[in-house]
């Protein structure tokens, strides 16, 4: 019942639960060429929060707020400007800070000092300050510890131990981190691809560039390469579930329906979105598991009965299972919502004639309708908002 309410509200009411805004750390190193460090610290803390279920606003939200407020992305913000950015995004908490790099004896690339602060915006209260000092080559370890300390403050009861947290996150080479962050900051797709590829090659354990490259190749419909990259995204990565969704799509388009089903099942277990149930059902339908497919299409309809594609897929699975009467009702539901849907009309006519699917008939095979949108953040925001109201 809660899932039904959640998914119905998700499609109709724009709510925002208490969320965290992580700003790029301010560059006190007196070199604009080191701005990438501040972005890297913010990305690592953001990913740490998201991977443990804390609602953290993503980079695109922050850039939009900067644009609306006419702020430069790499500017050192005043206290008032930080609060304005938080208010613009309705964030309850802001994490920000600064870093300095001082020369050090070789082989060190310099001594890095990072200071992080947490501000409770709603209560106008300054939280704790965390400081990390080490060589620039130790950036990954310094960032990971900051991420863990932030979790310990925000969710002390459910945060993992430091050992567990570190074990799930390999220490990545600093040159790989730099290439990845410069890829995020790049303005052209060609630059992004080159830098993400460089980051992934410099350290094969680095999950984040693998995710970005998987998305790039999926958009190009290069499914074999997309699959290879998306399979490298590890469970500690905040993008893991989205990567599994995209991996499911890539496997589906390659005709690997069994493995596509496994990917969609992983996502559905944590993020029961309509589109996930729909695509899971489509993979099962292509594998001729019509009963399971119909169950998942019904779950998608339960969440959003207005979408004609969900009704079409249910009707199609039932039609392939020779359940003509039930299939006809689903195709009628499609036409009620989309009268111009000729494919639904044709299949309705075949149901009425009890004319079933025929092997090798292109009009009978592979007609499932796939969804490519994925709204995990909106789902988590709404779930948190509803649970807060419930309590």
N, C-alpha and C positions, 0 to 999 in steps of 0.2 A: 504494500500500500504506500509506504514511504517513497519507494522508487517511482511509482506512478505519479504521486504528487510532485516529486522533485523534477521529473522530466517534463511534466506539463507546465510547471512554473518556469522552468528553464527556457521554454520556448516563448513565454509571454511577458515575464516581468524582469526588468533590468535591475537586479539587486547587486550589491557589493558587500561582502563580508569584510571584517577587519583584515587589512592586508599590510604587507611590509614593502616599503620602497627602499631599494639599495642603490645609492648614488655612486657614480665613479669616484674613486678616491682622488683627492686633490693633489696635484703635482707640485711639490715643493722642491723638486730636484733641479730646478732652473734649466731644464732642457725639454723642449717640446717633443723631442724625439723619444722621450720616455713616457709620454701620455698613455701609451698602451698598458703600462703597469697598473694605473688606476682603474682602467676598464677591466683588466684581468682580475683584480681583487674583487671588484663588484660582481663579476660573472661567477667567480668561485663561491662567494657567499650566497648569492642568489640560488645557485644550483644546490648548495648544501641545504638551504631552507626548503626548496621545492621537493628535494628527494626525500625529506622527512615529513612532508605533508603540510608545511607552513605555506600560507598563501603569499607569494612574493610577486610583485608586479614585474612584467618582463621588460626587456630593453626597449621594445617598440613603444610601450606605454610611456616610459620615461622620456624618450625622444619626442613624443608628441606633446608632453607637458612642457618640455623645454621650448619647443616651437611656439606653443601658444603663449608662453610667458616671455618670449624673445630672449631666451638665455642661450649662451654658447655652450655646446655639449661639454667642453673641457675647461670651462671657467671655474675658478675658485669661488664658491658661493658664500654669501653672507648668511648669518643665522636666519634673517628674515626671508631670504630667497629660498633657503632649504624648506622653511615652513610653507612658503607659497607653492613650491613644487609638490609637497605632500598634500596640501589642500586641493590642488588642481586634480590630483588623482585619488582623493578621498582615502589616503593612506593613514593608518592608525599609528604606524611606527616607521621611522626613517633610520637607516644605517648609513653612515658616511664616515669620512676620515681623510687622512693625508699620508703621504709617504715622502721620504727624503733618501737620497742616495749620495753617499760620500765615498771618495776614493779609498781603495784598499790595496794592499800588496798583492801582486800576482801570485797564484792564478785566479784569485777572486776578481769578479767583475765590479766589485764595489760593495759597500756595506749598506744594507737597506733597513730603514726603520719605518714600520707601518704603525699608525695609530688609528684605531677604529672607535667610533662612538655610536651609541644607540639613543635615539630620542623618542619618547612617548609623546606623540603629537597631540592626541586627544586630551591628555592630562597636563600638557605643557610642562613635562618633566624630563630632565636629562637623566639618562640611564648610565650604565657603567662605561668605562673606557678601557680598551684592550690595546696592548702594545706588543709588537713582534719585532725582533732584531735578528738579522742574519745576513749572509751573503746573497747577492742577487741570484746566484746560481741555485739558492735554496728557496726560491720564490714559491714553488708548489707546496713545500712543507709549511712555510709560513702562512700561506693562504688557507691551507687545510685546517691548521690549528685555529685560525680566526673563525673559520666557518663553524667548527665544533664549539668554540666558546660562545658564539652567537646563539647556537641551538641550545646550549646549556642555560643561557639566560632566558630565552623566549619560551622554551618548552622543557623545563627541567625534569618533569616527571616522565617524559617519553623519549628524551634524547638518548641516542646510543652512547655507550662508553667510548672514550677516545680511541681505545685500541680497535674496537669494532669499526668505528668511523674511518680510521686510517687504513685498516686492512682492505676496506672496500674501495679505496681511492689510491691507486698507485702514484708514486712521486714522479711527475712528468718533467722531462727536460725543459729548461727555461727557454731554449731556442724554439722548441715546439710550441710552447705557450705563446711566445711572442708572435710566431707566424699565425697561429690560430686567431689571436685577438686582432692582429692587423687585418686578417681576413674578415672579421666581423665589422671592422671599421672601413673596409674598402668600399669604394663607390661603384665599381663595375663588376659584373658577373665574372668576367675573365680574371680579374685580380683576386676575387674571392676564391674561385676554383683553384688558382695557382697556389695561393697561400694555405688554403685548407689541405690541399694535397701535400704541400711541403710539411705542414705540421704533422699530418698522419704518418708520413714517411720518416720523419725525425724520431718519432716515438710511437711504435705500433700499439702501445697500450692506451693511447690517448683516445678516449671515447667521443669527445665532443666534435672534433673535425670529421670523424666517421659518420656521425649523424648528419652533419651539414652536407657532406658529399653524397650521402644516400638520398637526401632530399633533392639535390641538384640533378642527380642521374635519374631519379624517378620522374621529375618534371620533364626530362628529355625523353622519357619512355625507354630508357636503356635499362631494362629490368634486370638483366644478369649482373651488371656492375652495381646497380642500386642495391640489389639483394646482398652482394658481398660486403658493401659498406655497412648497411643497416644491421647485419648480423654481428658486427663488431661492437655495437653499442652495449655497454654493460649495465647491470641492474642498478648500480649506484648512481648512474647518470640520471639527472632530472628529466631527460627526454626519453627515458627508456620505454615508457608505455606508448608514447607517440611513435617512437621508432618501431615498436612492434606492430602498431597499426599500419604504418607505411610499409613495413616488411610484409604484412599480410596482403596488402594491395599488390606489391611487387610480385610476390609468389603467385597470387591469383592470376595476374595478367600473364605470367609465364605458364599457366596451366598446372601449377603445383598446388592443387586444391587441398590436399591433406595437410601440408605444412602451413598453408594460408589459414586453415581452420585453427591450427595450434596457436598461431600468432594472435588471431582475433579472440580466441578463448582467454589468453593471458590478459588482454586488455579488458574484456568484458568482466573478468573477475574483480577488477579494481575500479573501472570506469564504465558503468553500464549505460552507455549512451545509445540512443536509437540507431545511429549510423553504424555503431560497432555490431549490434545485434543483427542489423540488416546484412552487413557484409559477411558476418559469420554464417548467417543463413544462406547467403549466396554461395559461399564455398561448399557448404554441406549439400546444397541443391545440385551443384555441378558434380559432386561426388555421388549423386543419386541417393543421398540420405534424406529423403523427402520429409519424413516425420520430424526429425530434428530441425530441419530447415524451416518447416512450417511453424514450429514452436518459437523459433527465434524471430521470424517475421511477425508473429503475433506480439512478441515483446516490443518490437519496434513500433507497431501500431498502437500498443498500449501507451507508449510514451508520446506519440504524435499521430493521431488518427487522421490528420488533415493531409498527410503526404501521400499522394497517389502511388508513388513508387513502392512503398511498403505493401500496399494492397495488391499492386501488380505482382510483386514477388511472391506473396502468399498465394495468390490465385495461380500463378505459374507452377509453383511447387505442387499444389493440389491437383492441377491439371495433369502434370507429369505422373502423379500418383494415381491417375484415373478416378479421382474424386470430383466428378464433373459438376455435381450440384453445388458443392461448397466452393469450387473454383469459380463457377459462374457468379456467385454472390460477391466474391472478391473483385472480379472484373467489372461488375456493375458499380461497385464502390469506387473503382478507378474512374469510370466514366462520369459518375456523379461529381467528382472533383476535377476531372480533366476531360470534358466532352470530346475534345479533338484527338484523343489518344487512339489512333487507328489500330495500333498493335493490340491494345486491350480489346477493342471491338472485334478484331479478327479472332482472337482467342475465345472471347465470349461466344461467338458464333460456333466455334468448334466444340465448345462445351455443350452447347444446346443440341448439337448433332451427335454428341458423345464420340467425337472424333479425336482420338488421343495422339500422343507424340509418336513420331516414326523415326527410327534410327537413320541417321544420314540426311534428314530433312533440315536444311538450314533455318527454316521457320520454326522448327521444334527445339533446336538446341542453342544453348548459351544465350538465352534472352534475359537472364537475371540483370537487375539494375543495381549498380554499385554506387555507394556514397564515398566521396573522397574528403569531405570536411571532417574536422576533428576538433571538438570543443572541450578539451579536458579542463582548462583553466576556468571557464565559465561554469562547468559542472562542479568543480571543487569550491568555487566561490559560493554558489547557490546552496550546496550541501551544508557548508559551514554556516551560512546565514539562517537556513531553516533549522539546523540543529541548535543554534543559539537562541532563536525564538522559542523553540520547543522547551528549552531548559529555563 
